[in-house]
Amino acid sequence: MRDNLDLAANAQQLADAAPAGSIDRAAAKSVAITLATTRDATQARQTLDGLSPADVRQAALALFDRLSAS
């Protein structure tokens, strides 16, 4: 498994490519910031569980799961 900073860089690339104002962009930015500021994937996942609004949280968790699995 890659470390948080590698995953954060991937999430940031996705955020940069997503349309401004979209849920995808908000989710990817949230994932990038969370991964860059937490110690490990477990802490990042716990942090993302508290994200709001719910639609951004769901998109962020789905993205986090995809990035973590690759």
C-alpha positions in Angstrom: 0.0 0.0 0.0 1.2 3.5 -0.8 1.7 6.1 1.9 -0.7 9.0 2.6 1.3 11.5 0.7 1.3 9.5 -2.5 -2.5 9.0 -2.2 -2.9 12.7 -1.4 -1.0 13.6 -4.6 -3.3 11.4 -6.6 -6.4 12.9 -5.0 -5.1 16.4 -5.7 -4.7 15.5 -9.4 -8.3 14.3 -9.5 -9.4 17.5 -7.8 -7.6 19.6 -10.3 -9.2 17.8 -13.2 -12.8 17.9 -11.8 -15.1 20.8 -12.7 -15.1 23.7 -10.4 -18.0 23.6 -7.9 -18.6 19.9 -8.5 -19.1 17.3 -5.8 -16.2 15.3 -7.3 -13.9 18.3 -6.9 -15.0 18.9 -3.3 -14.6 15.2 -2.5 -11.2 14.9 -4.1 -9.9 18.1 -2.4 -11.2 16.8 1.0 -9.4 13.5 0.4 -6.2 15.2 -0.6 -6.2 17.5 2.4 -7.1 14.7 4.8 -4.5 12.3 3.5 -1.8 15.0 3.6 -2.6 15.9 7.2 -3.1 12.4 8.9 -0.6 9.8 10.0 -2.0 6.8 8.2 -4.9 5.4 6.2 -6.9 4.4 9.2 -6.8 7.9 10.7 -7.6 9.4 7.3 -10.7 7.1 6.9 -11.9 8.1 10.4 -11.5 11.7 9.6 -13.4 11.4 6.3 -16.3 9.7 8.2 -17.0 13.0 9.9 -17.1 15.1 6.7 -20.2 17.0 5.8 -22.4 17.5 3.8 -23.4 13.8 3.4 -23.1 13.8 -0.4 -19.5 15.0 -0.3 -18.7 12.6 2.5 -20.1 9.7 0.4 -18.1 10.7 -2.7 -14.9 11.3 -0.6 -15.2 7.8 1.0 -15.8 6.2 -2.3 -12.7 8.0 -3.8 -10.6 7.1 -0.7 -11.6 3.4 -1.1 -10.6 3.5 -4.8 -7.3 5.2 -4.1 -6.5 2.9 -1.2 -7.2 -0.2 -3.1 -5.0 0.7 -6.1 
